[in-house]
Amino acid sequence: MEMSANDASDWHGFRTPVIFNHHAPLEINSSTIRHVDLNPIVSTSKAMANQERVLIVTPLSDASPYLNKYFELLAQLTYPHDLIDIAFLVGDSTDDTMAVLATELDRLQKRPDAIPFRSATVIEKDFGFIHVQDVEERHKLTHQGPRRKAIARARNYLLYSALKPDHAWVYWRDVDIVDSPRPIIQDMIAHDRDIIVPNIWFHRYEDGKDIEGKFDYNSWQESPEGLKLAASLDKDFVIAEGYKELKTNRKYMAQMGDWRNNKDDEIDLDGVGGVNIIVKADVHRSGINFPAYAFENQAETEGFAKMAKRAGYRVIGLPNYVVWHIDTEEKPGNA
């Protein structure tokens, strides 16, 4: 057979591949076995471009008056709703929270536009926690430890019931927010932090003037006095902010910042409040949850931040990025 120079070169350059000890792929066809590969699930600052899935979680109790506004704001979020799952835990309610929630969800998910979310889950679990209706009584120091521990249990039940393998981010959002930026998910995620929270203020109108009140005193930076106080207390005692019996001299993010300034300014935090938290899902998967016990003398969201810091995660606050909470008309000191 005659070959051109090029053909001869190709022929002599060819090497027959040889496979030794070849094994065919193992096929498992049982319908009861499921394979979950978490390796592709990452949390990045380009979440929207990468189509990373977000879980929004909201614990509810006696929340019926706030749900209409909650869903109004939720519908305005600009992160793609087909990448968002929403989940709620209703517990120890004495009002019509479950019925109002179901009605609002049904209305939202039946919309013919792009507003419905990828999925919605409602979890019901009572913990036997009795609500104290009187504001002054509710905020007595003796109620704070049991109250925060009960809320922590609700958060953990909700988290472990709703978190799915394909979630990259978890967004904790309280029901009584009255205003927040529509791109808040993208804005927070762009910082690429393990745990990040905005500042929480409220509007109060007196004599026709808007008094911008500082709401959440659970987002703070630790102080030598706070550490000294914790060292002096029983390990099962839960520190609560804003009580003259417990002088911590911590620096509160609520007293810093201004929404008129650069919204991307960051500070490190040692405690966080629970009104609005965005967390990389792998932080929760690694065992960082909301302690329903005293962890370094903190519980619930503040204990969560302490636990995360102990594990080497970074906790960040944005003092100029403000989310507006309802005005509870409670006196200063009841943080």
Salt bridges, closest charged atoms under 4 A:
ASP62 OD2 - HIS131 NE2 3.95
GLU72 OE2 - LYS69 NZ 3.22
ASP85 OD2 - ARG118 NH1 2.89
ASP85 OD2 - HIS167 NE2 2.70
GLU104 OE1 - ARG107 NH2 2.30
ASP106 OD2 - LYS110 NZ 3.24
ASP113 OD2 - ARG111 NH2 2.68
GLU137 OE1 - LYS140 NZ 3.00
GLU137 OE2 - HIS143 NE2 3.06
ASP166 OD2 - ARG53 NE 3.45
ASP166 OD2 - ARG118 NH2 2.72
ASP174 OD1 - ARG155 NH2 3.64
ASP176 OD1 - HIS325 NE2 3.06
ASP192 OD1 - LYS280 NZ 2.88
ASP210 OD2 - HIS203 ND1 2.75
GLU212 OE2 - ARG260 NH2 3.25
GLU222 OE1 - ARG250 NE 2.92
GLU222 OE2 - LYS306 NZ 2.78
ASP236 OD1 - LYS235 NZ 3.63
GLU241 OE2 - ARG250 NH1 2.39
ASP258 OD1 - ARG260 NH1 2.67
ASP264 OD1 - HIS191 NE2 3.09
ASP264 OD1 - LYS263 NZ 3.44
GLU266 OE2 - HIS191 ND1 2.64
GLU266 OE1 - ARG193 NH2 2.75
ASP268 OD1 - ARG314 NE 2.75
ASP270 OD1 - LYS309 NZ 3.31
ASP282 OD1 - ARG285 NH1 2.85
GLU296 OE2 - ARG310 NH2 2.64
GLU300 OE1 - ARG148 NE 2.59
GLU300 OE2 - ARG155 NE 2.65
GLU302 OE1 - ARG148 NH1 2.78
ASP327 OD2 - ARG204 NE 2.67
GLU330 OE2 - ARG138 NH2 3.19
GLU330 OE1 - HIS139 NE2 2.98
